[in-house]
Amino acid sequence: MTNIPIVDLTIHHQPRDMRDRIALGFTKVLRWCADTFFAKRYGHRAIVLETVAAVPGMVGATITHLRCLRRMCGDQGWIRTLMEEAENERMHLMTFIEIAKPTLFERMVILGVQWVFYLAFFTLYLVSPRTAHRIVGYFEEEAVISYTHYLREIDEGRSANVPAPAIAKHYWQLPDDATLRDVVLVVRADEAHHRDVNHGFASELAGHAPAAVMAPYPVHAEQLQPETVKLAA
């Protein structure tokens, strides 16, 4: 696959103040919980975590939309960017459901975690959108690391490199012979892009010049085909 963007694995936002350090510390705690619960079951980890990852973009877009209505001002393109991020994370979930079927227990975990995280993140975004975006930036840094570990598991034969699901081939415009490895590569590239965007939003809200978005976005289909949606249901 030559059309998959190259991801810089060395990018890390160094905390500048207490809010950044709190965001990083919170992220590391959640990372420890995920590592403890899922170990190296990366497909199942992706299913649960992507249900959470799709929340921040929707929350940020909603609150930004309402704020712009109240103030009667423009959004500088934030709403569309955040909505696209939420949709993209949801497509990650729909893809990995086809690869690693979630257990009943994992579905119950998803229900509980999603509600708790949604309410907590909604409250945080109302209080400090800057901290909320910084947390997402650190979340995405960890996601890049996790998908890099997943690639290593595939390359070393510990995870089967199964054919890519139809929904993934359509959404990322992958060839017919695409495999799970190709899917993980484009998902990792998505996460790297979200990493840079959210760190940039947080820096802008802090009054700093946002760093350039270093990770290019993979090509995505503009809409899902009806038959593809059916396959992912």
C-alpha positions in Angstrom: 0.0 0.0 0.0 1.7 3.2 -1.2 -1.1 5.7 -0.7 -1.2 5.4 3.1 0.2 8.5 4.8 3.4 8.1 6.7 2.9 8.7 10.5 5.6 10.5 12.6 5.6 8.3 15.8 7.9 10.7 17.7 5.4 13.6 18.0 4.5 14.4 21.6 3.2 17.6 23.1 5.3 18.6 26.1 3.0 19.9 28.9 3.4 23.6 29.3 1.4 24.2 32.5 -0.6 22.5 35.2 -3.7 21.9 33.0 -1.5 20.2 30.4 0.1 18.0 33.1 -3.4 17.1 34.5 -4.5 16.1 31.0 -1.5 14.0 30.4 -1.7 12.3 33.8 -5.4 11.5 33.3 -4.6 10.0 29.9 -1.8 7.8 31.4 -4.2 6.5 34.0 -6.7 5.5 31.4 -3.9 3.9 29.3 -3.0 1.8 32.3 -6.6 0.7 32.7 -6.9 -0.3 29.1 -3.6 -2.2 29.2 -4.6 -4.0 32.3 -8.1 -4.9 31.0 -7.3 -5.8 27.4 -3.6 -6.8 27.4 -2.8 -7.6 23.8 -6.4 -8.2 22.6 -6.0 -5.1 20.3 -9.1 -5.8 18.2 -11.4 -5.9 21.3 -9.5 -2.9 22.8 -10.3 -0.9 19.6 -14.0 -1.8 19.7 -14.4 -0.5 23.3 -12.1 2.5 23.0 -13.5 3.7 19.7 -16.9 4.0 21.2 -15.4 6.5 23.6 -13.2 8.1 21.0 -16.2 9.1 19.0 -17.6 11.2 21.9 -15.3 14.2 22.1 -15.8 15.4 18.5 -19.6 15.3 18.8 -19.5 17.1 22.2 -17.1 19.7 21.0 -19.1 20.3 17.8 -22.4 20.6 19.7 -21.1 23.1 22.3 -19.2 25.1 19.7 -22.4 25.2 17.5 -24.5 26.5 20.4 -21.8 29.1 21.5 -21.7 30.4 17.9 -25.5 30.7 17.8 -25.5 32.7 21.1 -22.7 35.0 20.1 -23.8 35.2 16.4 -20.3 34.5 15.2 -18.4 32.2 12.9 -16.8 28.9 14.1 -13.6 29.2 12.0 -14.3 25.7 10.6 -14.2 24.0 14.0 -17.7 22.5 13.9 -17.2 20.6 10.6 -13.8 19.4 11.7 -15.1 18.0 15.0 -18.1 16.4 13.4 -15.9 14.7 10.8 -13.7 13.5 13.6 -16.7 11.9 15.4 -17.8 10.3 12.2 -14.3 9.0 11.5 -14.0 7.4 14.9 -17.4 5.8 14.5 -16.2 4.2 11.3 -13.2 2.8 13.1 -15.7 1.1 15.5 -17.8 -0.3 12.7 -14.7 -1.7 11.0 -13.3 -3.4 14.1 -16.7 -4.9 14.9 -16.3 -6.9 11.7 -12.8 -8.1 12.8 -13.2 -8.8 16.5 -16.8 -9.6 17.6 -17.4 -7.9 21.0 -18.5 -10.2 23.8 -21.7 -9.6 25.9 -19.5 -8.3 28.8 -17.7 -5.9 26.5 -21.0 -4.5 25.2 -22.0 -3.9 28.9 -18.7 -2.2 29.5 -19.3 0.0 26.5 -22.8 1.1 27.8 -21.4 2.1 31.2 -18.2 3.7 30.0 -19.8 5.7 27.2 -22.4 7.3 29.5 -19.9 8.2 32.2 -17.4 9.5 29.7 -20.0 11.5 27.8 -21.3 13.3 30.9 -17.8 13.9 32.2 -16.4 15.2 28.9 -19.4 17.4 28.3 -18.9 19.0 31.7 -15.2 19.4 31.1 -15.8 21.1 27.7 -18.2 23.6 29.3 -15.6 24.4 32.0 -12.4 24.3 30.0 -12.5 23.5 26.2 -8.7 23.9 26.1 -8.1 21.1 28.6 -10.7 18.9 26.8 -8.9 19.3 23.5 -5.5 18.7 25.2 -6.9 15.4 26.7 -8.1 14.3 23.3 -4.7 15.1 21.8 -3.0 12.9 24.4 -5.7 10.2 23.8 -4.7 10.2 20.2 -1.0 10.0 21.0 -1.8 6.8 22.9 -4.0 5.5 20.1 -1.1 5.9 17.7 1.1 3.9 20.1 -1.6 1.2 20.5 -2.1 0.7 16.7 1.7 0.6 16.3 1.8 -2.3 18.8 -1.1 -3.9 16.9 0.9 -3.7 13.7 3.8 -5.4 15.4 1.5 -8.2 16.6 0.4 -8.7 12.9 3.9 -8.5 11.5 5.2 -11.0 14.0 2.4 -13.5 13.4 0.7 -13.2 16.7 -2.5 -11.7 15.2 -3.9 -13.1 12.0 -3.6 -10.7 9.0 -7.2 -11.4 7.8 -8.8 -9.8 4.7 -10.0 -6.2 5.3 -13.8 -5.9 5.8 -15.9 -4.5 3.0 -16.8 -1.5 5.0 -13.1 -0.6 5.4 -12.2 -1.1 1.8 -15.0 1.2 0.8 -14.4 3.9 3.4 -10.7 4.2 3.0 -10.8 3.4 -0.8 -8.6 0.3 -0.3 -7.9 -2.3 -3.0 -9.8 -5.6 -3.1 -6.8 -7.5 -1.7 -6.4 -5.2 1.3 -5.8 -6.9 4.7 -6.1 -6.1 8.3 -2.6 -4.6 8.3 -3.7 -2.0 5.7 -6.7 -1.2 7.8 -4.6 -0.6 10.9 -2.2 1.6 9.0 -5.0 3.9 7.8 -6.7 4.0 11.2 -3.3 4.9 12.8 -3.0 7.7 10.2 -6.5 8.9 11.1 -5.5 9.0 14.8 -2.3 10.9 14.1 -4.2 13.5 12.3 -6.7 13.9 15.1 -3.8 14.1 17.5 -2.3 17.1 15.7 -5.7 18.9 15.2 -6.7 18.6 18.9 -3.3 19.7 20.2 -3.6 22.6 17.8 -7.0 23.6 19.0 -5.8 23.4 22.6 -2.8 25.6 21.9 -5.0 28.1 20.1 -7.4 28.3 23.0 -4.4 28.8 25.3 -3.3 31.8 23.3 -0.4 30.1 21.6 0.2 29.7 17.9 -1.1 26.2 16.9 1.5 23.9 15.6 1.1 22.8 12.0 -0.9 19.6 11.4 2.0 17.2 10.5 0.0 14.0 9.9 -1.9 14.0 6.5 -5.4 12.6 6.5 -6.0 9.4 4.5 -8.5 9.5 1.7 -12.1 8.7 2.9 -15.3 7.9 1.0 -17.8 10.8 1.1 -20.6 8.5 2.0 -21.3 4.9 2.8 -23.0 2.6 0.3 -26.3 1.1 1.6 -25.0 -2.4 1.2 -21.8 -1.5 3.1 -23.9 -0.2 6.0 -25.8 -3.4 6.0 -22.7 -5.5 6.2 -21.5 -3.6 9.3 -24.8 -3.8 11.2 
